[in-house]
Amino acid sequence: MTMEQIARLHIEKLPKGVYLATFDHIPRLVAQGRTVAETLEMARRDRQSPSKAS
């Protein structure tokens, strides 16, 4: 059985047309993508492997 935690995040569209996701309680963890869906997927992947965020 796979368990996934829920984390609150903010997604904003940057001037160059990419999206940036930042997490409320994990200041150093950010994700960027070309679409909202891609940004969410990157955020999910990066949240599961926090060693990439250091």
mmCIF file as Biopython writes it, N, C-alpha, C and O atoms, coordinates in Angstrom:
data_model
#
loop_
_atom_site.group_PDB
_atom_site.id
_atom_site.type_symbol
_atom_site.label_atom_id
_atom_site.label_alt_id
_atom_site.label_comp_id
_atom_site.label_asym_id
_atom_site.label_entity_id
_atom_site.label_seq_id
_atom_site.pdbx_PDB_ins_code
_atom_site.Cartn_x
_atom_site.Cartn_y
_atom_site.Cartn_z
_atom_site.occupancy
_atom_site.B_iso_or_equiv
_atom_site.auth_seq_id
_atom_site.auth_asym_id
_atom_site.pdbx_PDB_model_num
ATOM 1   N N  . MET A ? 1  ? 0.838  -1.181 0.000   1.0 0.0 1  A 1 
ATOM 2   C CA . MET A ? 1  ? 0.000  0.000  0.000   1.0 0.0 1  A 1 
ATOM 3   C C  . MET A ? 1  ? 0.883  1.244  0.000   1.0 0.0 1  A 1 
ATOM 4   O O  . MET A ? 1  ? 1.838  1.335  0.772   1.0 0.0 1  A 1 
ATOM 5   N N  . THR A ? 2  ? 0.564  2.196  -0.863  1.0 0.0 2  A 1 
ATOM 6   C CA . THR A ? 2  ? 1.317  3.441  -0.954  1.0 0.0 2  A 1 
ATOM 7   C C  . THR A ? 2  ? 0.588  4.535  -0.202  1.0 0.0 2  A 1 
ATOM 8   O O  . THR A ? 2  ? -0.623 4.701  -0.347  1.0 0.0 2  A 1 
ATOM 9   N N  . MET A ? 3  ? 1.338  5.289  0.609   1.0 0.0 3  A 1 
ATOM 10  C CA . MET A ? 3  ? 0.743  6.396  1.341   1.0 0.0 3  A 1 
ATOM 11  C C  . MET A ? 3  ? 1.349  7.697  0.826   1.0 0.0 3  A 1 
ATOM 12  O O  . MET A ? 3  ? 2.565  7.810  0.666   1.0 0.0 3  A 1 
ATOM 13  N N  . GLU A ? 4  ? 0.494  8.666  0.572   1.0 0.0 4  A 1 
ATOM 14  C CA . GLU A ? 4  ? 0.963  9.965  0.105   1.0 0.0 4  A 1 
ATOM 15  C C  . GLU A ? 4  ? 0.488  11.031 1.082   1.0 0.0 4  A 1 
ATOM 16  O O  . GLU A ? 4  ? -0.690 11.075 1.438   1.0 0.0 4  A 1 
ATOM 17  N N  . GLN A ? 5  ? 1.408  11.888 1.514   1.0 0.0 5  A 1 
ATOM 18  C CA . GLN A ? 5  ? 1.052  12.969 2.413   1.0 0.0 5  A 1 
ATOM 19  C C  . GLN A ? 5  ? 0.557  14.170 1.621   1.0 0.0 5  A 1 
ATOM 20  O O  . GLN A ? 5  ? 0.913  14.359 0.458   1.0 0.0 5  A 1 
ATOM 21  N N  . ILE A ? 6  ? -0.251 14.956 2.260   1.0 0.0 6  A 1 
ATOM 22  C CA . ILE A ? 6  ? -0.761 16.174 1.630   1.0 0.0 6  A 1 
ATOM 23  C C  . ILE A ? 6  ? 0.034  17.353 2.162   1.0 0.0 6  A 1 
ATOM 24  O O  . ILE A ? 6  ? 0.238  17.483 3.369   1.0 0.0 6  A 1 
ATOM 25  N N  . ALA A ? 7  ? 0.483  18.215 1.252   1.0 0.0 7  A 1 
ATOM 26  C CA . ALA A ? 7  ? 1.213  19.421 1.636   1.0 0.0 7  A 1 
ATOM 27  C C  . ALA A ? 7  ? 0.582  20.605 0.919   1.0 0.0 7  A 1 
ATOM 28  O O  . ALA A ? 7  ? 0.220  20.510 -0.253  1.0 0.0 7  A 1 
ATOM 29  N N  . ARG A ? 8  ? 0.456  21.693 1.612   1.0 0.0 8  A 1 
ATOM 30  C CA . ARG A ? 8  ? -0.098 22.900 0.998   1.0 0.0 8  A 1 
ATOM 31  C C  . ARG A ? 8  ? 0.986  23.574 0.174   1.0 0.0 8  A 1 
ATOM 32  O O  . ARG A ? 8  ? 2.111  23.758 0.638   1.0 0.0 8  A 1 
ATOM 33  N N  . LEU A ? 9  ? 0.638  23.939 -1.049  1.0 0.0 9  A 1 
ATOM 34  C CA . LEU A ? 9  ? 1.598  24.623 -1.898  1.0 0.0 9  A 1 
ATOM 35  C C  . LEU A ? 9  ? 0.936  25.760 -2.651  1.0 0.0 9  A 1 
ATOM 36  O O  . LEU A ? 9  ? -0.286 25.806 -2.794  1.0 0.0 9  A 1 
ATOM 37  N N  . HIS A ? 10 ? 1.756  26.664 -3.125  1.0 0.0 10 A 1 
ATOM 38  C CA . HIS A ? 10 ? 1.292  27.802 -3.920  1.0 0.0 10 A 1 
ATOM 39  C C  . HIS A ? 10 ? 1.895  27.682 -5.301  1.0 0.0 10 A 1 
ATOM 40  O O  . HIS A ? 10 ? 3.076  27.364 -5.442  1.0 0.0 10 A 1 
ATOM 41  N N  . ILE A ? 11 ? 1.089  27.935 -6.327  1.0 0.0 11 A 1 
ATOM 42  C CA . ILE A ? 11 ? 1.586  27.907 -7.703  1.0 0.0 11 A 1 
ATOM 43  C C  . ILE A ? 11 ? 1.352  29.287 -8.302  1.0 0.0 11 A 1 
ATOM 44  O O  . ILE A ? 11 ? 0.254  29.840 -8.232  1.0 0.0 11 A 1 
ATOM 45  N N  . GLU A ? 12 ? 2.408  29.825 -8.891  1.0 0.0 12 A 1 
ATOM 46  C CA . GLU A ? 12 ? 2.280  31.118 -9.560  1.0 0.0 12 A 1 
ATOM 47  C C  . GLU A ? 12 ? 2.886  31.047 -10.954 1.0 0.0 12 A 1 
ATOM 48  O O  . GLU A ? 12 ? 3.840  30.310 -11.202 1.0 0.0 12 A 1 
ATOM 49  N N  . LYS A ? 13 ? 2.309  31.827 -11.852 1.0 0.0 13 A 1 
ATOM 50  C CA . LYS A ? 13 ? 2.830  31.887 -13.216 1.0 0.0 13 A 1 
ATOM 51  C C  . LYS A ? 13 ? 3.873  32.999 -13.266 1.0 0.0 13 A 1 
ATOM 52  O O  . LYS A ? 13 ? 3.588  34.144 -12.918 1.0 0.0 13 A 1 
ATOM 53  N N  . LEU A ? 14 ? 5.062  32.659 -13.693 1.0 0.0 14 A 1 
ATOM 54  C CA . LEU A ? 14 ? 6.152  33.619 -13.784 1.0 0.0 14 A 1 
ATOM 55  C C  . LEU A ? 14 ? 6.101  34.351 -15.123 1.0 0.0 14 A 1 
ATOM 56  O O  . LEU A ? 14 ? 5.471  33.864 -16.062 1.0 0.0 14 A 1 
ATOM 57  N N  . PRO A ? 15 ? 6.750  35.511 -15.228 1.0 0.0 15 A 1 
ATOM 58  C CA . PRO A ? 15 ? 6.699  36.305 -16.456 1.0 0.0 15 A 1 
ATOM 59  C C  . PRO A ? 15 ? 7.120  35.557 -17.727 1.0 0.0 15 A 1 
ATOM 60  O O  . PRO A ? 15 ? 6.619  35.864 -18.809 1.0 0.0 15 A 1 
ATOM 61  N N  . LYS A ? 16 ? 8.014  34.599 -17.620 1.0 0.0 16 A 1 
ATOM 62  C CA . LYS A ? 16 ? 8.482  33.878 -18.807 1.0 0.0 16 A 1 
ATOM 63  C C  . LYS A ? 16 ? 7.558  32.732 -19.203 1.0 0.0 16 A 1 
ATOM 64  O O  . LYS A ? 16 ? 7.893  31.943 -20.086 1.0 0.0 16 A 1 
ATOM 65  N N  . GLY A ? 17 ? 6.391  32.636 -18.554 1.0 0.0 17 A 1 
ATOM 66  C CA . GLY A ? 17 ? 5.406  31.635 -18.942 1.0 0.0 17 A 1 
ATOM 67  C C  . GLY A ? 17 ? 5.548  30.290 -18.266 1.0 0.0 17 A 1 
ATOM 68  O O  . GLY A ? 17 ? 4.839  29.351 -18.628 1.0 0.0 17 A 1 
ATOM 69  N N  . VAL A ? 18 ? 6.438  30.162 -17.300 1.0 0.0 18 A 1 
ATOM 70  C CA . VAL A ? 18 ? 6.559  28.911 -16.551 1.0 0.0 18 A 1 
ATOM 71  C C  . VAL A ? 18 ? 5.862  29.071 -15.209 1.0 0.0 18 A 1 
ATOM 72  O O  . VAL A ? 18 ? 5.596  30.189 -14.766 1.0 0.0 18 A 1 
ATOM 73  N N  . TYR A ? 19 ? 5.570  27.951 -14.567 1.0 0.0 19 A 1 
ATOM 74  C CA . TYR A ? 19 ? 4.885  27.949 -13.285 1.0 0.0 19 A 1 
ATOM 75  C C  . TYR A ? 19 ? 5.856  27.538 -12.193 1.0 0.0 19 A 1 
ATOM 76  O O  . TYR A ? 19 ? 6.710  26.674 -12.395 1.0 0.0 19 A 1 
ATOM 77  N N  . LEU A ? 20 ? 5.716  28.168 -11.034 1.0 0.0 20 A 1 
ATOM 78  C CA . LEU A ? 20 ? 6.577  27.891 -9.891  1.0 0.0 20 A 1 
ATOM 79  C C  . LEU A ? 20 ? 5.713  27.494 -8.714  1.0 0.0 20 A 1 
ATOM 80  O O  . LEU A ? 20 ? 4.778  28.209 -8.355  1.0 0.0 20 A 1 
ATOM 81  N N  . ALA A ? 21 ? 6.022  26.349 -8.109  1.0 0.0 21 A 1 
ATOM 82  C CA . ALA A ? 21 ? 5.311  25.878 -6.923  1.0 0.0 21 A 1 
ATOM 83  C C  . ALA A ? 21 ? 6.226  26.003 -5.719  1.0 0.0 21 A 1 
ATOM 84  O O  . ALA A ? 21 ? 7.382  25.582 -5.760  1.0 0.0 21 A 1 
ATOM 85  N N  . THR A ? 22 ? 5.701  26.584 -4.644  1.0 0.0 22 A 1 
ATOM 86  C CA . THR A ? 22 ? 6.432  26.674 -3.389  1.0 0.0 22 A 1 
ATOM 87  C C  . THR A ? 22 ? 5.560  26.084 -2.288  1.0 0.0 22 A 1 
ATOM 88  O O  . THR A ? 22 ? 4.333  26.164 -2.343  1.0 0.0 22 A 1 
ATOM 89  N N  . PHE A ? 23 ? 6.201  25.496 -1.297  1.0 0.0 23 A 1 
ATOM 90  C CA . PHE A ? 23 ? 5.507  24.839 -0.198  1.0 0.0 23 A 1 
ATOM 91  C C  . PHE A ? 23 ? 5.516  25.724 1.042   1.0 0.0 23 A 1 
ATOM 92  O O  . PHE A ? 23 ? 6.535  26.339 1.358   1.0 0.0 23 A 1 
ATOM 93  N N  . ASP A ? 24 ? 4.381  25.794 1.753   1.0 0.0 24 A 1 
ATOM 94  C CA . ASP A ? 24 ? 4.271  26.604 2.966   1.0 0.0 24 A 1 
ATOM 95  C C  . ASP A ? 24 ? 5.269  26.195 4.045   1.0 0.0 24 A 1 
ATOM 96  O O  . ASP A ? 24 ? 5.944  27.042 4.630   1.0 0.0 24 A 1 
ATOM 97  N N  . HIS A ? 25 ? 5.358  24.905 4.302   1.0 0.0 25 A 1 
ATOM 98  C CA . HIS A ? 25 ? 6.145  24.435 5.447   1.0 0.0 25 A 1 
ATOM 99  C C  . HIS A ? 25 ? 7.497  23.840 5.071   1.0 0.0 25 A 1 
ATOM 100 O O  . HIS A ? 25 ? 8.197  23.299 5.927   1.0 0.0 25 A 1 
ATOM 101 N N  . ILE A ? 26 ? 7.869  23.937 3.797   1.0 0.0 26 A 1 
ATOM 102 C CA . ILE A ? 26 ? 9.155  23.411 3.342   1.0 0.0 26 A 1 
ATOM 103 C C  . ILE A ? 26 ? 9.802  24.499 2.473   1.0 0.0 26 A 1 
ATOM 104 O O  . ILE A ? 26 ? 9.760  24.417 1.246   1.0 0.0 26 A 1 
ATOM 105 N N  . PRO A ? 27 ? 10.397 25.514 3.106   1.0 0.0 27 A 1 
ATOM 106 C CA . PRO A ? 27 ? 10.865 26.691 2.377   1.0 0.0 27 A 1 
ATOM 107 C C  . PRO A ? 27 ? 11.858 26.422 1.246   1.0 0.0 27 A 1 
ATOM 108 O O  . PRO A ? 27 ? 11.848 27.144 0.249   1.0 0.0 27 A 1 
ATOM 109 N N  . ARG A ? 28 ? 12.692 25.430 1.367   1.0 0.0 28 A 1 
ATOM 110 C CA . ARG A ? 28 ? 13.726 25.183 0.356   1.0 0.0 28 A 1 
ATOM 111 C C  . ARG A ? 28 ? 13.247 24.313 -0.797  1.0 0.0 28 A 1 
ATOM 112 O O  . ARG A ? 28 ? 13.993 24.092 -1.751  1.0 0.0 28 A 1 
ATOM 113 N N  . LEU A ? 29 ? 12.022 23.818 -0.727  1.0 0.0 29 A 1 
ATOM 114 C CA . LEU A ? 29 ? 11.510 22.932 -1.766  1.0 0.0 29 A 1 
ATOM 115 C C  . LEU A ? 29 ? 10.638 23.714 -2.745  1.0 0.0 29 A 1 
ATOM 116 O O  . LEU A ? 29 ? 9.587  24.236 -2.376  1.0 0.0 29 A 1 
ATOM 117 N N  . VAL A ? 30 ? 11.083 23.787 -3.982  1.0 0.0 30 A 1 
ATOM 118 C CA . VAL A ? 30 ? 10.328 24.464 -5.046  1.0 0.0 30 A 1 
ATOM 119 C C  . VAL A ? 30 ? 10.291 23.544 -6.262  1.0 0.0 30 A 1 
ATOM 120 O O  . VAL A ? 30 ? 11.146 22.673 -6.421  1.0 0.0 30 A 1 
ATOM 121 N N  . ALA A ? 31 ? 9.307  23.744 -7.105  1.0 0.0 31 A 1 
ATOM 122 C CA . ALA A ? 31 ? 9.194  22.971 -8.348  1.0 0.0 31 A 1 
ATOM 123 C C  . ALA A ? 31 ? 8.778  23.925 -9.459  1.0 0.0 31 A 1 
ATOM 124 O O  . ALA A ? 31 ? 8.043  24.884 -9.223  1.0 0.0 31 A 1 
ATOM 125 N N  . GLN A ? 32 ? 9.250  23.658 -10.666 1.0 0.0 32 A 1 
ATOM 126 C CA . GLN A ? 32 ? 8.945  24.515 -11.803 1.0 0.0 32 A 1 
ATOM 127 C C  . GLN A ? 32 ? 8.573  23.654 -12.994 1.0 0.0 32 A 1 
ATOM 128 O O  . GLN A ? 32 ? 9.151  22.588 -13.204 1.0 0.0 32 A 1 
ATOM 129 N N  . GLY A ? 33 ? 7.596  24.122 -13.780 1.0 0.0 33 A 1 
ATOM 130 C CA . GLY A ? 33 ? 7.177  23.387 -14.962 1.0 0.0 33 A 1 
ATOM 131 C C  . GLY A ? 33 ? 6.574  24.308 -16.004 1.0 0.0 33 A 1 
ATOM 132 O O  . GLY A ? 33 ? 6.326  25.486 -15.747 1.0 0.0 33 A 1 
ATOM 133 N N  . ARG A ? 34 ? 6.341  23.752 -17.187 1.0 0.0 34 A 1 
ATOM 134 C CA . ARG A ? 34 ? 5.769  24.536 -18.292 1.0 0.0 34 A 1 
ATOM 135 C C  . ARG A ? 34 ? 4.255  24.657 -18.196 1.0 0.0 34 A 1 
ATOM 136 O O  . ARG A ? 34 ? 3.660  25.572 -18.766 1.0 0.0 34 A 1 
ATOM 137 N N  . THR A ? 35 ? 3.629  23.721 -17.465 1.0 0.0 35 A 1 
ATOM 138 C CA . THR A ? 35 ? 2.181  23.756 -17.252 1.0 0.0 35 A 1 
ATOM 139 C C  . THR A ? 35 ? 1.904  23.528 -15.771 1.0 0.0 35 A 1 
ATOM 140 O O  . THR A ? 35 ? 2.786  23.101 -15.025 1.0 0.0 35 A 1 
ATOM 141 N N  . VAL A ? 36 ? 0.678  23.813 -15.352 1.0 0.0 36 A 1 
ATOM 142 C CA . VAL A ? 36 ? 0.315  23.558 -13.953 1.0 0.0 36 A 1 
ATOM 143 C C  . VAL A ? 36 ? 0.432  22.066 -13.650 1.0 0.0 36 A 1 
ATOM 144 O O  . VAL A ? 36 ? 0.944  21.687 -12.596 1.0 0.0 36 A 1 
ATOM 145 N N  . ALA A ? 37 ? -0.038 21.217 -14.567 1.0 0.0 37 A 1 
ATOM 146 C CA . ALA A ? 37 ? 0.026  19.765 -14.356 1.0 0.0 37 A 1 
ATOM 147 C C  . ALA A ? 37 ? 1.472  19.289 -14.224 1.0 0.0 37 A 1 
ATOM 148 O O  . ALA A ? 37 ? 1.786  18.485 -13.347 1.0 0.0 37 A 1 
ATOM 149 N N  . GLU A ? 38 ? 2.342  19.780 -15.087 1.0 0.0 38 A 1 
ATOM 150 C CA . GLU A ? 38 ? 3.751  19.390 -15.016 1.0 0.0 38 A 1 
ATOM 151 C C  . GLU A ? 38 ? 4.379  19.881 -13.709 1.0 0.0 38 A 1 
ATOM 152 O O  . GLU A ? 38 ? 5.179  19.173 -13.097 1.0 0.0 38 A 1 
ATOM 153 N N  . THR A ? 39 ? 4.018  21.079 -13.288 1.0 0.0 39 A 1 
ATOM 154 C CA . THR A ? 39 ? 4.548  21.630 -12.041 1.0 0.0 39 A 1 
ATOM 155 C C  . THR A ? 39 ? 4.095  20.799 -10.849 1.0 0.0 39 A 1 
ATOM 156 O O  . THR A ? 39 ? 4.886  20.532 -9.944  1.0 0.0 39 A 1 
ATOM 157 N N  . LEU A ? 40 ? 2.825  20.385 -10.838 1.0 0.0 40 A 1 
ATOM 158 C CA . LEU A ? 40 ? 2.331  19.528 -9.755  1.0 0.0 40 A 1 
ATOM 159 C C  . LEU A ? 40 ? 3.057  18.188 -9.735  1.0 0.0 40 A 1 
ATOM 160 O O  . LEU A ? 40 ? 3.394  17.683 -8.664  1.0 0.0 40 A 1 
ATOM 161 N N  . GLU A ? 41 ? 3.300  17.612 -10.900 1.0 0.0 41 A 1 
ATOM 162 C CA . GLU A ? 41 ? 4.017  16.344 -10.966 1.0 0.0 41 A 1 
ATOM 163 C C  . GLU A ? 41 ? 5.449  16.494 -10.446 1.0 0.0 41 A 1 
ATOM 164 O O  . GLU A ? 41 ? 5.942  15.640 -9.709  1.0 0.0 41 A 1 
ATOM 165 N N  . MET A ? 42 ? 6.105  17.576 -10.834 1.0 0.0 42 A 1 
ATOM 166 C CA . MET A ? 42 ? 7.473  17.825 -10.351 1.0 0.0 42 A 1 
ATOM 167 C C  . MET A ? 42 ? 7.469  18.020 -8.831  1.0 0.0 42 A 1 
ATOM 168 O O  . MET A ? 42 ? 8.351  17.522 -8.132  1.0 0.0 42 A 1 
ATOM 169 N N  . ALA A ? 43 ? 6.480  18.742 -8.335  1.0 0.0 43 A 1 
ATOM 170 C CA . ALA A ? 43 ? 6.382  18.969 -6.890  1.0 0.0 43 A 1 
ATOM 171 C C  . ALA A ? 43 ? 6.168  17.653 -6.156  1.0 0.0 43 A 1 
ATOM 172 O O  . ALA A ? 43 ? 6.773  17.414 -5.110  1.0 0.0 43 A 1 
ATOM 173 N N  . ARG A ? 44 ? 5.310  16.801 -6.703  1.0 0.0 44 A 1 
ATOM 174 C CA . ARG A ? 44 ? 5.054  15.491 -6.083  1.0 0.0 44 A 1 
ATOM 175 C C  . ARG A ? 44 ? 6.333  14.653 -6.066  1.0 0.0 44 A 1 
ATOM 176 O O  . ARG A ? 44 ? 6.664  14.043 -5.050  1.0 0.0 44 A 1 
ATOM 177 N N  . ARG A ? 45 ? 7.042  14.624 -7.177  1.0 0.0 45 A 1 
ATOM 178 C CA . ARG A ? 45 ? 8.282  13.853 -7.271  1.0 0.0 45 A 1 
ATOM 179 C C  . ARG A ? 45 ? 9.335  14.395 -6.301  1.0 0.0 45 A 1 
ATOM 180 O O  . ARG A ? 45 ? 9.979  13.632 -5.582  1.0 0.0 45 A 1 
ATOM 181 N N  . ASP A ? 46 ? 9.501  15.712 -6.290  1.0 0.0 46 A 1 
ATOM 182 C CA . ASP A ? 46 ? 10.516 16.307 -5.421  1.0 0.0 46 A 1 
ATOM 183 C C  . ASP A ? 46 ? 10.164 16.154 -3.942  1.0 0.0 46 A 1 
ATOM 184 O O  . ASP A ? 46 ? 11.057 16.020 -3.105  1.0 0.0 46 A 1 
ATOM 185 N N  . ARG A ? 47 ? 8.885  16.173 -3.618  1.0 0.0 47 A 1 
ATOM 186 C CA . ARG A ? 47 ? 8.448  15.996 -2.223  1.0 0.0 47 A 1 
ATOM 187 C C  . ARG A ? 47 ? 8.761  14.581 -1.747  1.0 0.0 47 A 1 
ATOM 188 O O  . ARG A ? 47 ? 9.072  14.375 -0.574  1.0 0.0 47 A 1 
ATOM 189 N N  . GLN A ? 48 ? 8.682  13.611 -2.649  1.0 0.0 48 A 1 
ATOM 190 C CA . GLN A ? 48 ? 8.960  12.218 -2.289  1.0 0.0 48 A 1 
ATOM 191 C C  . GLN A ? 48 ? 10.440 11.949 -2.121  1.0 0.0 48 A 1 
ATOM 192 O O  . GLN A ? 48 ? 10.817 10.994 -1.441  1.0 0.0 48 A 1 
ATOM 193 N N  . SER A ? 49 ? 11.300 12.778 -2.731  1.0 0.0 49 A 1 
ATOM 194 C CA . SER A ? 49 ? 12.746 12.583 -2.609  1.0 0.0 49 A 1 
ATOM 195 C C  . SER A ? 49 ? 13.397 13.899 -2.192  1.0 0.0 49 A 1 
ATOM 196 O O  . SER A ? 49 ? 14.018 14.571 -3.016  1.0 0.0 49 A 1 
ATOM 197 N N  . PRO A ? 50 ? 13.256 14.278 -0.897  1.0 0.0 50 A 1 
ATOM 198 C CA . PRO A ? 50 ? 13.744 15.570 -0.426  1.0 0.0 50 A 1 
ATOM 199 C C  . PRO A ? 50 ? 15.247 15.762 -0.539  1.0 0.0 50 A 1 
ATOM 200 O O  . PRO A ? 50 ? 15.719 16.895 -0.435  1.0 0.0 50 A 1 
ATOM 201 N N  . SER A ? 51 ? 16.018 14.702 -0.748  1.0 0.0 51 A 1 
ATOM 202 C CA . SER A ? 51 ? 17.467 14.859 -0.877  1.0 0.0 51 A 1 
ATOM 203 C C  . SER A ? 51 ? 17.803 15.671 -2.121  1.0 0.0 51 A 1 
ATOM 204 O O  . SER A ? 51 ? 18.874 16.276 -2.175  1.0 0.0 51 A 1 
ATOM 205 N N  . LYS A ? 52 ? 16.916 15.707 -3.134  1.0 0.0 52 A 1 
ATOM 206 C CA . LYS A ? 52 ? 17.155 16.503 -4.331  1.0 0.0 52 A 1 
ATOM 207 C C  . LYS A ? 52 ? 17.020 17.988 -4.046  1.0 0.0 52 A 1 
ATOM 208 O O  . LYS A ? 52 ? 17.556 18.812 -4.787  1.0 0.0 52 A 1 
ATOM 209 N N  . ALA A ? 53 ? 16.309 18.343 -2.976  1.0 0.0 53 A 1 
ATOM 210 C CA . ALA A ? 53 ? 16.059 19.745 -2.680  1.0 0.0 53 A 1 
ATOM 211 C C  . ALA A ? 53 ? 17.218 20.403 -1.951  1.0 0.0 53 A 1 
ATOM 212 O O  . ALA A ? 53 ? 17.219 21.625 -1.803  1.0 0.0 53 A 1 
ATOM 213 N N  . SER A ? 54 ? 18.201 19.649 -1.492  1.0 0.0 54 A 1 
ATOM 214 C CA . SER A ? 54 ? 19.295 20.256 -0.742  1.0 0.0 54 A 1 
ATOM 215 C C  . SER A ? 54 ? 20.385 20.773 -1.639  1.0 0.0 54 A 1 
ATOM 216 O O  . SER A ? 54 ? 21.379 21.314 -1.154  1.0 0.0 54 A 1 
#
